[in-house]
Amino acid sequence: MPYGAPDPTDPNVLVGVELPADQEATRDMAWVFAEEFARTGFDAPRILGLFRSPFYAGAHRALRRLGETEVAAIIRECVGVFGAHTRPPDAEVTGGD
């Protein structure tokens, strides 16, 4: 466990930076989030719910900057390409042999 101030020359120190992002970068970010959730099988309403949640800061920021109409269109297209999966019904439990 380190003691004292972090050493700026240590390559293992986690450093974060904020980069300015224009509208196009925000749109790309929304596409990436929507595609990731669509690939995991989420349907459009569930993905839009994630964008609405402040807990998902990146997705929520994209929603605030682009507006719900544009984000919903991105989500529809991603779900249209990758589809939404439905959860299979739980297997019926039967008695032992």
C-alpha positions as CSV (number, residue, x, y, z in Angstrom):
1,M,0.0,0.0,0.0
2,P,1.5,3.4,-1.0
3,Y,2.1,6.0,1.6
4,G,2.3,9.7,0.9
5,A,1.6,11.5,-2.3
6,P,1.7,9.6,-5.6
7,D,4.8,9.8,-7.7
8,P,4.0,11.4,-11.1
9,T,6.8,9.4,-12.7
10,D,5.4,6.1,-11.6
11,P,3.9,4.4,-14.7
12,N,1.5,2.3,-12.5
13,V,-0.3,5.3,-11.0
14,L,-3.8,5.5,-12.4
15,V,-4.3,8.9,-14.1
16,G,-7.5,10.1,-15.7
17,V,-7.9,13.1,-18.0
18,E,-10.9,14.7,-19.4
19,L,-11.0,15.3,-23.2
20,P,-13.2,17.8,-24.9
21,A,-15.9,16.1,-27.0
22,D,-17.9,17.6,-29.8
23,Q,-21.4,16.6,-31.0
24,E,-20.0,13.9,-33.3
25,A,-17.9,12.3,-30.5
26,T,-21.0,12.3,-28.3
27,R,-23.0,10.6,-31.1
28,D,-20.3,8.0,-31.5
29,M,-20.3,7.4,-27.7
30,A,-24.1,6.8,-27.8
31,W,-23.7,4.3,-30.6
32,V,-21.1,2.4,-28.7
33,F,-23.2,2.2,-25.6
34,A,-26.4,1.2,-27.5
35,E,-24.5,-1.4,-29.5
36,E,-23.0,-2.9,-26.4
37,F,-26.3,-3.2,-24.6
38,A,-28.0,-4.5,-27.8
39,R,-25.3,-7.2,-28.2
40,T,-26.0,-8.4,-24.7
41,G,-29.7,-8.9,-25.7
42,F,-31.4,-5.8,-24.1
43,D,-34.5,-4.6,-25.9
44,A,-35.0,-0.9,-26.9
45,P,-37.0,0.2,-23.8
46,R,-34.5,-1.4,-21.5
47,I,-31.6,0.3,-23.2
48,L,-33.3,3.7,-23.2
49,G,-33.9,3.2,-19.5
50,L,-30.2,2.8,-19.0
51,F,-29.6,6.0,-20.9
52,R,-32.1,7.8,-18.7
53,S,-30.4,6.6,-15.5
54,P,-27.8,8.9,-14.0
55,F,-26.0,5.8,-12.7
56,Y,-24.8,5.2,-16.2
57,A,-23.0,8.5,-16.4
58,G,-21.6,8.3,-20.0
59,A,-24.8,7.1,-21.5
60,H,-26.8,9.6,-19.5
61,R,-24.6,12.4,-20.6
62,A,-25.0,11.4,-24.2
63,L,-28.8,11.4,-23.7
64,R,-28.7,14.9,-22.2
65,R,-26.5,16.3,-25.0
66,L,-28.2,14.6,-28.0
67,G,-31.8,14.5,-26.8
68,E,-34.1,11.5,-26.3
69,T,-35.3,11.5,-30.0
70,E,-31.8,11.0,-31.4
71,V,-30.7,8.5,-28.8
72,A,-33.9,6.5,-29.3
73,A,-33.2,6.4,-33.1
74,I,-29.7,5.1,-32.4
75,I,-31.0,2.4,-30.0
76,R,-33.7,1.3,-32.5
77,E,-31.1,0.9,-35.2
78,C,-28.7,-1.1,-32.9
79,V,-31.5,-3.4,-31.7
80,G,-32.6,-3.8,-35.3
81,V,-29.1,-5.0,-36.3
82,F,-28.3,-7.1,-33.3
83,G,-31.8,-8.1,-32.1
84,A,-33.1,-8.4,-28.6
85,H,-32.9,-11.7,-26.9
86,T,-35.7,-13.1,-24.8
87,R,-34.8,-15.0,-21.7
88,P,-35.7,-18.7,-22.0
89,P,-38.3,-19.9,-19.6
90,D,-37.0,-21.5,-16.4
91,A,-36.6,-25.2,-16.7
92,E,-39.3,-27.2,-14.9
93,V,-38.0,-28.9,-11.8
94,T,-39.0,-32.5,-11.6
95,G,-38.5,-35.1,-8.9
96,G,-35.3,-37.0,-8.7
97,D,-35.0,-40.5,-10.2
